[in-house]
Amino acid sequence: MKEGLPPEKRAFAEDLRGVFLALGVSVRRYAARRHMDPSTVTRYLSGDRVPPWEFVAGVLTDLREADSPVTFEAESGLRTLHREAMKSHRSDSQKQTLQDRLAEADEETRRIRTRQRALEEALMDRTQRLAEAHGRCRQLAVDLEEQRLAHHSDLELWQGEFDELESECRDLEEQVIYLREALAVARAELIAAEDQCHHLEIQLEQAQDLETGPVGRISLMAVLEETDRSATVAELITVVADLESRTQRAMASELVASVSRSREVKEVAVLLAGLQNAGLHAHAEAALPALVMTRSVEETCALIVNLHQAGVDEHQVQLLRASVQLHTPRDIAVLVRGLYASGLLEQAATLLAAACATRPVPDVVPMLTWLSGTGLDTAIVSAIGAVAVERPVYDIVALSRSLTDAGMHAVKSTLHTAAATHRSAYDVAALAEALSRTGLHLDAEHVFRTTQAQSIEHLLALVSALQAMDKHHIATAVINHAITSRPTADTCALITDMHAMGRHQQASEALITALQGMTPAVLPHLLDGLNRTHPGTKALLTGAAQTAGHKEAAAAVAALETNGLAEHARTVFTSTVGGRPTGHVAWFLIYLSQAESAFTGSAFLVTQAQGGPPAAMAPLLLALGVAGLHTELMLVLRVLVHRDAEEIVLLLRQLERLGSAAGPERESIGHHIMAVTAGTRPVPYQVGLVLGLEAAGFSRNAAALASAAADRHGRGFTDALRKERAKHHQRVFSRTFWQRAEPSGG
């Protein structure tokens, strides 16, 4: 090496010679390869002359072809040394500067061309994928249309079946009415036939007595007829008992029936009571249907009154049952009014309730119409309650239509209130649906409003029924109404019960609704109540955050903040940021920022960045970037870059794992971290981070940091980086290597 060379030329010549020796060829052989004079090459390598950059670039190209390329950093360092050497060689400085600029422009051109090819390939790939996606969309649209048409056909089929079934129901209802009327006629005919049988039996016995009895013997039939006409009640009871003992039961029953049809009502009542006390009630019961058929309504009413006064309750029940079965709707109404006028309010209500609950639906409205305005409101309410409890849902709907046509809206409202109060949740849901389907929408709403005042268990069953009927929006409305209208304890029970039943989604939605709608005075009591039950407030809030929409979750956080419940608000915030997709979290942060939440404020973000490991901040960083909250993002990054280099590498690794759906934003955050690091951290930290990034495979981030640090610190950074690398890797162009290799190169 020639003595007296400027330091710039000496440093450049040393590195150039090291690069040249890596080729493994002699000076003369290389000069022949490049069509150069060997002495010129020797002067270049000795530092006597500074070669143009084309010569250096040729050597680097030959190294790449020999599979021994130098690193980008080594090439950049060699270019820097060449530039410094050219400055010291003033005569060629201007020319070399132009050559350097040309080389840099050429390098930039190649880089842009490479990027252009990469972009073209990416564009072609995305275009192909877009075409495939469009094809899948078209196929899905075709499949969807096919399914819609198929379901439409099924719906038409089901509608036709429903119409047929509804027509069949109407036909069956008419047949039931006809059969009930025929049954009443048959019962009356049966009574008449049995009466005829009794007469024939008596005549047969009389004929037998005439044939076998002694002359002058008194006929038993004559005795019975005389008894029927003239005997006292006590004597009648004695005769019936005697006939019972002689196994003449049919004759005894006929005697009781005959007396019941012909004697005064008071005597009949005394007779029935006496038979009851004597244990002969079977004969009385057999006579009651015929009595109802033959006696007037007023006489039946009087008989019930007398039996009541005599304390014979069993026969009263039998008379009421026979009246329900055998009387016309008008006669039933008259009997009800008579019992009410006689002070037998309970019997009147029982009769009317039984008639309304068992008689055909067309009979009910006439009975109620004839009783309207007679002071029997309590009895009517009781009867309507029986209808609501005992009759099937389709009967209640049919009766509702009839009451609407008759203008009896108050009675209809009472019917719906009773049904909503006493029927099962499934029946209530079916009733409301049927009312709405028949056009009685206000009545359906009334049923829903009323039933929602029932117990929490009933509400849960109602929600289940509505969901089974695919009425999810109504089920949600029921839950929301309960939250806004019921006491806090009920809301707490509703949420915990739904969670215990496995309805976690509904429990979470209910909790979010409660958080948004409750007043500051009530909300702490709700959260305390939830914390006293399984699984606890924190678990419920976490579940709610993982299922709620971004807007609802942000509103819940804001509500908790407003009410001073910062710890609970933090639970929702942390669960949302850590457990939801990046796009969801981004919108969540946007709404929080618009609400001026403390969780998007500088104090909270700085505390978060200083507290936990930087890798845990990756979801928040991505969401801040996607949300466009760049001020907040940079604030967090300026804090994070003061953490250890190993932690920054782990942060980038976590961003790589999470950023598959936000690739550009992940790259942007990485560049921001490198830029902030280059501008705020000392050179040793930057050197260590560059080496750590390279070791972890983040070559692009390492190159970006190295470039930014070199621009900011110049040679101080590049020398420090080269020195740090030299500790671990012996470079082929180092002074030590050159001194060892010098004897063989002479």
Secondary structure, DSSP 4 states (H G I P E B T S, - for coil): --TT--HHHHHHHHHHHHHHHTT---HHHHHHHTT--HHHHHHHHHTSSPPPHHHHHHHHHHHHHTT-PPPHHHHHHHHHHHHHHHHHSGGGHHHHHHHHHHHHHHHHHHHHHHHHHHHHHHHHHHHHHHHHHHHHHHHHHHHHHHHHHHHHHHHHHHHHHHHHHHHHHHHHHHHHHHHHHHHHHHHHHHHHHHHHHHHHHHHHHHHHHHHHSPTTPPPHHHHHHHHHHH--HHHHHHHHHHHHHTT-HHHHHHHHHHHHHHS-HHHHHHHHHHHHHTT-HHHHHHHHHHHHHHS-HHHHHHHHHHHHHHT-HHHHHHHHHHHHHHS-HHHHHHHHHHHHHTT-HHHHHHHHHHHHHHS-HHHHHHHHHHHTTTT-HHHHHHHHHHHHHHS-HHHHHHHHHHHHHHT-HHHHHHHHHHHHHHS-HHHHHHHHHHHHHTT-HHHHHHHHHHHTTS-HHHHHHHHHHHHHTT-HHHHHHHHHHHHHHS-HHHHHHHHHHHHHTT-HHHHHHHHHHHHHHS-TTTHHHHHHHHHTSTT-HHHHHHHHHHHS-HHHHHHHHHHHHHTT-HHHHHHHHHHHHHHS-HHHHHHHHHHHHHTT-GGGSHHHHHHHHHHS-GGGGHHHHHHHHHTT-HHHHHHHHHHHTTS-HHHHHHHHHHHHHHGGG-HHHHHHHHHHHHHHHHHHS-HHHHHHHHHHHHHTT-HHHHHHHHHHHHHHHTHHHHHHHHHHHHTTS--TTSHHHHHHHHHHH-
